Amino acid sequence: MQPVLDLSKEYGIVLEGGGARGAYQIGAWKALKEAGVKIKGVAGTSVGALNGALICMGDVERAEYLWENITFSQVMNVDDEKMIELFHKQVPSHEALVEILRIIREGGADITPLKKLIADNIDEDYIRNGSIEFYLLTFSLTDFKHLDVDVKEIEKGLLHDYLLASSYLPVFKNEKLHGKKYMDGGAINNVPLGSLVDRNYKDIIVIRIFGIGHEKKVKIPQGVTVYQIEPQINLGRILYFEGKRSKKNILAGYYDTNRFLYGLEGKIYYLLQNHDELFYVNKLLSISETMREKLAEIYKLPLTGMNLRTLLEYIYPSIAVTLKLKKDWNYTFLCVSMLEASAKFYKIYKYCIYTTEDLWKKIKDKSAGCKKDDIPVFAQIITDIRFIE
């Protein structure tokens, strides 16, 4: 596959805050790194700042391992089992409720474990001497001032403090760092796009995770191009620090970024296709006589009226409505959407790059032996079409 992104350029990366959802950003970085995207600088807020530090260190395997093995107790001084119970049970146990009351009574969650995690994984000297520029956002409660920090210009030895300062979520116990109190940078600006725009970056990739916070509007100057990578799935709760969930989010970030890099089709799946619209029109019109009879029965139309015009102007627009497509859909988009919806119906694994023919074959194999009455109309049509002659 050839990237559609210009790999001769250097890019700025914007990392949004969003707590445990930050695993998605590591998957995105992994895909960018594999494609050979050159990173000039990173701007991050909250967990985006922590991931930004990991990117500056360049070890994607280490970052992936960290996130895939993350636990609540590596971030906060809490009991992992009780926290999992709180997130999964509608009525938490007495012990879990006592744990929450303890955190409230103590003025928030103790993040001594997060301090250790940062100390064990972030090498300040390496980042200072590295080729990637690094900016992070936080808010000084002491000075009541928003800070957009160039990490290479701060006093030596304070990087770990500033990473904590950027990550002080409201549920965390707020302690002084080098004599001052700080608040999570996302409360003021959760998407630090302006950090790179103001520093004259021309090509910027924003990796969204839709955390809680304020998104400051940024006027994009002429000559600046901003790309956005965003999840198509719900990344889960912001405080749900659990390795199994992180693995899923890393996969989503990796494949969503590959969709962006290689111009893949699809919203649910990742489809590599190079056919024109006429190809898909011909496929949609190639349904069997048996399928035409079935459609005439479903849509209460005379079989004699089931001609090509009826298919294109009535049947397929009706299916587009069923699939909730936008009004400006075309036959390529319709056919791809029908493939995706059919694959989802048959529970075909999504984290793989398929050609349309590959996905059709998976659907065809899964459909064997299924009762037709239980299969949606769009899936019946897809299995009737022959993508592979």
DRENKOL-206033 format. One record per residue (C-alpha): x, y, z. Coordinates in Angstrom, 1 decimal. Layout:
% DRENKOL-206033
+--------+--------+--------+
|      u |      v |      w |
+--------+--------+--------+
|      X |      Y |      Z |
...
+--------+--------+--------+
END
This chain:
% DRENKOL-206033
+--------+--------+--------+
|      u |      v |      w |
+--------+--------+--------+
|    0.0 |    0.0 |    0.0 |
|    1.2 |    3.5 |   -0.8 |
|    0.3 |    6.3 |    1.7 |
|   -1.8 |    9.2 |    0.4 |
|    0.0 |   11.4 |    2.9 |
|    3.0 |   13.3 |    1.6 |
|    5.9 |   11.6 |    3.5 |
|    8.4 |   14.1 |    2.3 |
|    7.0 |   16.7 |    4.8 |
|    7.4 |   17.0 |    8.6 |
|    4.3 |   17.0 |   10.7 |
|    3.2 |   18.4 |   14.0 |
|    1.1 |   16.0 |   16.2 |
|   -1.7 |   17.3 |   18.5 |
|   -2.7 |   15.0 |   21.3 |
|   -6.0 |   15.7 |   23.2 |
|   -6.6 |   15.0 |   26.8 |
|   -8.9 |   12.1 |   27.8 |
|   -7.5 |    9.9 |   30.6 |
|   -7.6 |    6.2 |   29.9 |
|   -8.8 |    6.8 |   26.3 |
|   -5.2 |    7.9 |   25.6 |
|   -4.3 |    4.3 |   24.6 |
|   -5.9 |    5.2 |   21.2 |
|   -3.1 |    7.7 |   20.6 |
|   -0.4 |    5.1 |   21.0 |
|   -2.1 |    3.0 |   18.3 |
|   -2.2 |    6.0 |   16.0 |
|    1.5 |    6.8 |   16.6 |
|    2.4 |    3.1 |   15.9 |
|    0.7 |    3.4 |   12.5 |
|    2.3 |    6.8 |   11.7 |
|    5.7 |    5.4 |   12.7 |
|    5.3 |    2.3 |   10.5 |
|    4.4 |    4.4 |    7.5 |
|    7.5 |    6.6 |    7.9 |
|    5.7 |    9.8 |    8.9 |
|    8.3 |   12.3 |   10.1 |
|    7.3 |   14.1 |   13.3 |
|    8.7 |   17.6 |   13.9 |
|    6.9 |   18.4 |   17.1 |
|    4.2 |   17.3 |   19.5 |
|    1.7 |   19.3 |   21.5 |
|   -0.3 |   17.5 |   24.3 |
|   -2.7 |   18.2 |   27.1 |
|   -3.2 |   15.9 |   30.1 |
|   -2.8 |   12.2 |   28.9 |
|   -1.8 |   13.7 |   25.6 |
|    1.2 |   15.3 |   27.3 |
|    2.2 |   12.0 |   28.8 |
|    1.9 |   10.3 |   25.4 |
|    3.7 |   13.1 |   23.8 |
|    6.7 |   12.5 |   26.1 |
|    6.6 |    8.8 |   25.0 |
|    6.5 |    9.8 |   21.4 |
|    9.5 |   12.0 |   21.9 |
|   11.4 |    9.0 |   23.3 |
|   10.6 |    7.1 |   20.2 |
|   10.0 |    3.6 |   21.7 |
|    6.6 |    2.6 |   20.5 |
|    6.9 |   -1.0 |   21.8 |
|    7.6 |    0.3 |   25.3 |
|    4.6 |    2.7 |   25.1 |
|    2.4 |   -0.1 |   23.9 |
|    3.5 |   -2.4 |   26.7 |
|    2.9 |    0.3 |   29.3 |
|   -0.7 |    0.9 |   28.1 |
|   -1.6 |   -2.8 |   27.5 |
|   -0.6 |   -3.5 |   31.1 |
|   -2.1 |   -0.4 |   32.7 |
|   -4.1 |   -0.8 |   35.9 |
|   -6.0 |    1.6 |   38.1 |
|   -3.4 |    1.2 |   40.9 |
|   -0.6 |    2.3 |   38.5 |
|   -2.4 |    5.7 |   38.3 |
|   -4.1 |    6.1 |   41.6 |
|   -3.6 |    4.6 |   45.1 |
|   -6.7 |    2.4 |   44.9 |
|   -7.7 |   -1.2 |   45.0 |
|   -7.9 |   -2.6 |   41.4 |
|  -10.7 |   -5.1 |   42.1 |
|  -12.9 |   -2.6 |   43.9 |
|  -12.5 |   -0.1 |   41.0 |
|  -13.4 |   -2.7 |   38.4 |
|  -16.4 |   -3.6 |   40.5 |
|  -17.4 |    0.1 |   40.6 |
|  -17.3 |    0.3 |   36.8 |
|  -19.0 |   -3.0 |   36.1 |
|  -21.7 |   -3.4 |   38.7 |
|  -24.9 |   -1.4 |   38.8 |
|  -25.0 |   -1.7 |   42.6 |
|  -21.4 |   -1.6 |   43.9 |
|  -20.6 |   -3.6 |   47.1 |
|  -20.2 |   -2.0 |   50.5 |
|  -16.4 |   -2.4 |   50.2 |
|  -16.3 |   -0.5 |   46.8 |
|  -18.5 |    2.3 |   48.2 |
|  -16.1 |    2.6 |   51.2 |
|  -13.2 |    2.9 |   48.8 |
|  -14.9 |    5.9 |   47.0 |
|  -15.8 |    7.5 |   50.4 |
|  -12.1 |    7.2 |   51.4 |
|  -11.0 |    9.0 |   48.2 |
|  -13.5 |   11.8 |   48.8 |
|  -12.6 |   12.1 |   52.5 |
|   -8.9 |   12.3 |   51.6 |
|   -9.5 |   15.2 |   49.1 |
|   -9.2 |   13.1 |   46.0 |
|   -7.3 |   10.1 |   44.7 |
|   -3.6 |    9.9 |   45.7 |
|   -1.6 |    9.8 |   42.4 |
|    1.7 |    8.7 |   43.9 |
|    1.6 |    5.7 |   41.6 |
|    1.3 |    8.0 |   38.6 |
|    4.4 |    9.9 |   39.8 |
|    6.3 |    6.6 |   39.8 |
|    5.0 |    5.6 |   36.4 |
|    6.2 |    8.9 |   35.0 |
|    9.6 |    8.6 |   36.7 |
|   10.1 |    5.0 |   35.5 |
|    9.2 |    5.6 |   31.9 |
|   10.0 |    9.2 |   31.0 |
|   13.7 |   10.2 |   30.4 |
|   13.9 |   14.0 |   30.6 |
|   17.5 |   14.1 |   29.2 |
|   16.6 |   12.0 |   26.2 |
|   13.6 |   14.3 |   25.4 |
|   15.6 |   17.5 |   25.9 |
|   18.4 |   16.2 |   23.5 |
|   16.0 |   14.7 |   21.0 |
|   15.0 |   16.0 |   17.6 |
|   11.2 |   16.3 |   18.3 |
|    9.9 |   19.6 |   19.8 |
|    7.5 |   19.1 |   22.7 |
|    4.9 |   21.4 |   24.1 |
|    2.4 |   20.8 |   26.9 |
|   -0.5 |   22.7 |   28.3 |
|   -1.5 |   23.1 |   32.0 |
|   -3.1 |   25.8 |   34.2 |
|   -1.4 |   27.3 |   37.2 |
|   -3.9 |   27.7 |   40.0 |
|   -1.3 |   29.6 |   42.0 |
|   -0.8 |   32.2 |   39.3 |
|   -4.3 |   31.7 |   37.8 |
|   -2.6 |   31.5 |   34.4 |
|   -2.8 |   29.2 |   31.3 |
|    0.6 |   27.8 |   30.5 |
|    1.8 |   26.7 |   27.0 |
|    5.1 |   25.2 |   27.9 |
|    8.0 |   24.5 |   25.6 |
|    9.5 |   21.5 |   27.4 |
|   13.1 |   22.2 |   26.2 |
|   13.0 |   25.7 |   27.7 |
|   11.8 |   24.8 |   31.3 |
|   14.2 |   24.5 |   34.2 |
|   16.1 |   21.2 |   34.1 |
|   14.6 |   18.6 |   36.4 |
|   11.0 |   19.8 |   36.2 |
|    9.6 |   17.8 |   33.2 |
|    8.0 |   15.2 |   35.5 |
|    6.4 |   17.9 |   37.5 |
|    5.0 |   19.6 |   34.4 |
|    3.6 |   16.3 |   33.1 |
|    1.8 |   15.8 |   36.4 |
|    0.7 |   19.4 |   36.3 |
|   -0.9 |   18.9 |   32.9 |
|   -2.7 |   15.8 |   34.1 |
|   -4.3 |   16.9 |   37.4 |
|   -7.9 |   15.7 |   36.8 |
|  -10.5 |   17.0 |   39.3 |
|  -10.7 |   13.6 |   41.0 |
|   -7.0 |   13.6 |   41.8 |
|   -5.6 |   14.9 |   45.1 |
|   -4.0 |   18.2 |   44.2 |
|   -0.6 |   18.7 |   45.7 |
|    2.0 |   21.5 |   45.1 |
|    4.6 |   20.9 |   42.5 |
|    7.8 |   23.0 |   42.9 |
|    5.8 |   25.3 |   45.2 |
|    2.7 |   25.8 |   43.0 |
|   -0.6 |   24.2 |   42.4 |
|   -1.8 |   23.2 |   38.9 |
|   -5.0 |   22.0 |   37.2 |
|   -5.4 |   19.6 |   34.2 |
|   -4.7 |   21.6 |   31.0 |
|   -7.8 |   20.2 |   29.4 |
|  -10.0 |   22.3 |   31.6 |
|   -8.8 |   25.3 |   29.6 |
|   -7.8 |   23.8 |   26.3 |
|   -8.2 |   20.1 |   25.7 |
|   -7.1 |   20.2 |   22.0 |
|   -3.8 |   22.2 |   21.9 |
|   -3.9 |   22.8 |   18.1 |
|   -3.1 |   26.5 |   18.7 |
|    0.3 |   25.5 |   20.3 |
|    1.5 |   24.4 |   16.9 |
|   -0.4 |   26.9 |   14.7 |
|    1.1 |   29.7 |   16.8 |
|    4.6 |   28.2 |   16.3 |
|    4.1 |   28.3 |   12.5 |
|    3.6 |   24.6 |   11.9 |
|    2.2 |   24.1 |    8.4 |
|    1.2 |   20.4 |    8.4 |
|   -0.6 |   19.2 |   11.5 |
|   -2.3 |   15.9 |   12.5 |
|   -4.8 |   16.1 |   15.3 |
|   -5.5 |   12.8 |   17.1 |
|   -8.9 |   13.0 |   18.8 |
|  -10.1 |   11.0 |   21.7 |
|  -13.0 |   13.3 |   22.8 |
|  -12.1 |   13.8 |   26.4 |
|  -13.9 |   16.1 |   28.8 |
|  -12.8 |   19.7 |   28.6 |
|  -12.8 |   22.9 |   26.7 |
|  -11.9 |   22.9 |   23.0 |
|  -10.5 |   26.3 |   22.1 |
|  -11.4 |   27.5 |   18.6 |
|   -8.3 |   28.1 |   16.5 |
|   -8.2 |   30.2 |   13.3 |
|   -6.3 |   28.2 |   10.7 |
|   -4.0 |   30.5 |    8.7 |
|   -3.7 |   30.3 |    4.9 |
|   -1.1 |   27.7 |    4.0 |
|   -1.7 |   25.5 |    7.1 |
|   -3.2 |   22.1 |    6.6 |
|   -4.8 |   20.3 |    9.5 |
|   -5.7 |   16.6 |    9.3 |
|   -7.9 |   14.8 |   11.9 |
|   -7.8 |   11.2 |   13.0 |
|  -10.7 |   10.2 |   15.3 |
|  -12.3 |    7.0 |   16.7 |
|  -15.3 |    5.4 |   15.2 |
|  -16.0 |    3.5 |   18.5 |
|  -16.6 |    4.6 |   22.0 |
|  -13.3 |    4.5 |   23.7 |
|  -14.8 |    4.0 |   27.2 |
|  -14.7 |    5.9 |   30.4 |
|  -11.9 |    8.4 |   31.1 |
|  -10.9 |    6.8 |   34.4 |
|  -11.1 |    3.2 |   33.3 |
|   -7.4 |    2.3 |   33.4 |
|   -7.5 |   -1.4 |   32.5 |
|   -5.2 |   -3.2 |   30.1 |
|   -7.8 |   -5.2 |   28.2 |
|   -9.7 |   -2.0 |   27.3 |
|   -6.5 |   -0.3 |   26.4 |
|   -5.5 |   -3.1 |   23.9 |
|   -8.8 |   -2.5 |   22.1 |
|   -8.3 |    1.2 |   22.0 |
|   -4.7 |    0.8 |   20.7 |
|   -6.1 |   -1.4 |   17.9 |
|   -8.7 |    1.1 |   17.0 |
|   -6.1 |    3.9 |   16.9 |
|   -3.8 |    1.9 |   14.7 |
|   -6.4 |    0.9 |   12.1 |
|   -8.2 |    4.3 |   12.1 |
|   -4.8 |    5.9 |   11.4 |
|   -4.1 |    3.4 |    8.6 |
|   -7.5 |    4.4 |    7.1 |
|   -6.3 |    8.0 |    7.1 |
|   -2.8 |    7.2 |    5.8 |
|   -3.8 |    4.9 |    3.0 |
|   -7.2 |    6.3 |    2.0 |
|   -9.1 |    3.2 |    3.0 |
|  -12.9 |    3.0 |    2.6 |
|  -15.4 |    2.1 |    5.2 |
|  -16.6 |    3.4 |    8.6 |
|  -16.6 |    0.1 |   10.5 |
|  -14.2 |   -1.9 |    8.5 |
|  -10.9 |   -1.0 |    6.7 |
|  -11.3 |   -1.6 |    3.0 |
|   -8.7 |   -1.3 |    0.3 |
|  -10.5 |   -0.8 |   -3.0 |
|   -9.6 |    0.7 |   -6.4 |
|  -12.8 |    0.2 |   -8.4 |
|  -14.8 |    3.0 |  -10.0 |
|  -18.5 |    3.6 |   -9.4 |
|  -19.4 |    1.8 |  -12.7 |
|  -18.0 |   -1.4 |  -11.2 |
|  -20.3 |   -1.2 |   -8.2 |
|  -23.3 |   -0.2 |  -10.4 |
|  -22.8 |   -3.3 |  -12.5 |
|  -22.4 |   -5.4 |   -9.4 |
|  -25.7 |   -4.1 |   -7.9 |
|  -27.5 |   -4.8 |  -11.2 |
|  -26.1 |   -8.3 |  -11.5 |
|  -28.4 |   -9.9 |   -8.9 |
|  -30.1 |  -13.1 |   -9.9 |
|  -33.6 |  -13.6 |  -11.1 |
|  -34.3 |  -15.4 |   -7.7 |
|  -33.2 |  -12.3 |   -5.8 |
|  -35.3 |  -10.0 |   -8.1 |
|  -38.3 |  -12.1 |   -7.2 |
|  -37.5 |  -11.9 |   -3.5 |
|  -37.2 |   -8.1 |   -3.7 |
|  -40.5 |   -7.8 |   -5.6 |
|  -42.1 |   -9.8 |   -2.8 |
|  -40.5 |   -7.7 |    0.0 |
|  -41.3 |   -4.3 |   -1.5 |
|  -44.7 |   -5.5 |   -2.8 |
|  -43.9 |   -4.7 |   -6.5 |
|  -45.0 |   -6.7 |   -9.6 |
|  -42.2 |   -8.9 |  -10.9 |
|  -42.7 |   -7.4 |  -14.3 |
|  -41.8 |   -4.0 |  -12.9 |
|  -38.5 |   -5.2 |  -11.3 |
|  -36.3 |   -3.7 |  -14.0 |
|  -33.0 |   -2.0 |  -13.8 |
|  -34.6 |    1.4 |  -13.3 |
|  -36.6 |    0.2 |  -10.4 |
|  -33.5 |   -1.3 |   -8.8 |
|  -31.5 |    1.9 |   -9.2 |
|  -34.3 |    4.4 |   -8.4 |
|  -36.4 |    2.6 |   -5.8 |
|  -34.9 |   -0.5 |   -4.3 |
|  -31.4 |    0.7 |   -3.7 |
|  -32.4 |    4.2 |   -2.4 |
|  -34.7 |    2.4 |    0.0 |
|  -31.8 |    0.3 |    1.3 |
|  -29.7 |    3.6 |    1.6 |
|  -32.5 |    4.9 |    3.9 |
|  -32.4 |    1.6 |    5.9 |
|  -28.6 |    2.0 |    6.3 |
|  -29.1 |    5.7 |    7.3 |
|  -26.8 |    7.0 |    4.6 |
|  -26.6 |   10.7 |    3.9 |
|  -28.6 |   12.1 |    1.0 |
|  -25.4 |   12.6 |   -1.2 |
|  -24.6 |    8.9 |   -1.3 |
|  -23.3 |    7.3 |   -4.5 |
|  -23.3 |    3.6 |   -5.6 |
|  -19.7 |    3.1 |   -4.5 |
|  -20.6 |    4.3 |   -1.0 |
|  -23.9 |    2.3 |   -1.0 |
|  -22.2 |   -0.9 |   -2.0 |
|  -19.4 |   -0.5 |    0.6 |
|  -21.9 |    0.3 |    3.3 |
|  -23.9 |   -2.8 |    2.4 |
|  -20.7 |   -4.9 |    2.6 |
|  -19.9 |   -3.4 |    6.0 |
|  -23.4 |   -3.8 |    7.4 |
|  -23.4 |   -7.4 |    6.2 |
|  -20.0 |   -8.1 |    7.7 |
|  -21.2 |   -6.6 |   11.0 |
|  -24.3 |   -8.8 |   10.9 |
|  -22.2 |  -11.9 |   10.5 |
|  -19.8 |  -10.7 |   13.2 |
|  -16.7 |  -10.7 |   11.0 |
|  -13.6 |   -9.5 |   12.7 |
|  -13.0 |   -5.8 |   11.9 |
|   -9.4 |   -5.2 |   12.8 |
|   -7.9 |   -6.2 |    9.5 |
|   -7.4 |   -4.5 |    6.1 |
|   -9.6 |   -6.2 |    3.6 |
|  -10.2 |   -5.8 |   -0.1 |
|  -13.8 |   -5.6 |   -1.0 |
|  -13.4 |   -9.1 |   -2.6 |
|  -11.9 |  -10.5 |    0.6 |
|  -14.7 |   -9.1 |    2.8 |
|  -17.3 |  -10.4 |    0.3 |
|  -15.8 |  -13.9 |    0.5 |
|  -15.8 |  -13.8 |    4.3 |
|  -19.5 |  -12.8 |    4.2 |
|  -20.3 |  -15.5 |    1.7 |
|  -18.6 |  -18.1 |    3.8 |
|  -20.4 |  -17.0 |    7.0 |
|  -23.8 |  -16.9 |    5.3 |
|  -23.7 |  -20.6 |    4.2 |
|  -26.4 |  -22.5 |    6.0 |
|  -28.2 |  -19.4 |    7.5 |
|  -31.9 |  -19.2 |    7.1 |
|  -32.8 |  -16.5 |    4.5 |
|  -35.7 |  -15.2 |    6.6 |
|  -33.3 |  -14.2 |    9.4 |
|  -30.9 |  -12.2 |    7.1 |
|  -31.4 |   -8.5 |    6.4 |
|  -32.3 |   -7.6 |    2.8 |
|  -29.0 |   -5.8 |    2.2 |
|  -27.0 |   -8.9 |    3.3 |
|  -29.1 |  -11.2 |    1.0 |
|  -28.3 |   -8.9 |   -1.9 |
|  -24.6 |   -8.9 |   -1.0 |
|  -24.4 |  -12.7 |   -0.9 |
|  -26.3 |  -12.9 |   -4.2 |
|  -23.8 |  -10.6 |   -6.0 |
|  -20.7 |  -12.1 |   -7.4 |
|  -17.7 |  -10.0 |   -6.5 |
|  -15.3 |  -12.7 |   -7.6 |
|  -16.1 |  -14.2 |  -11.0 |
+--------+--------+--------+
END
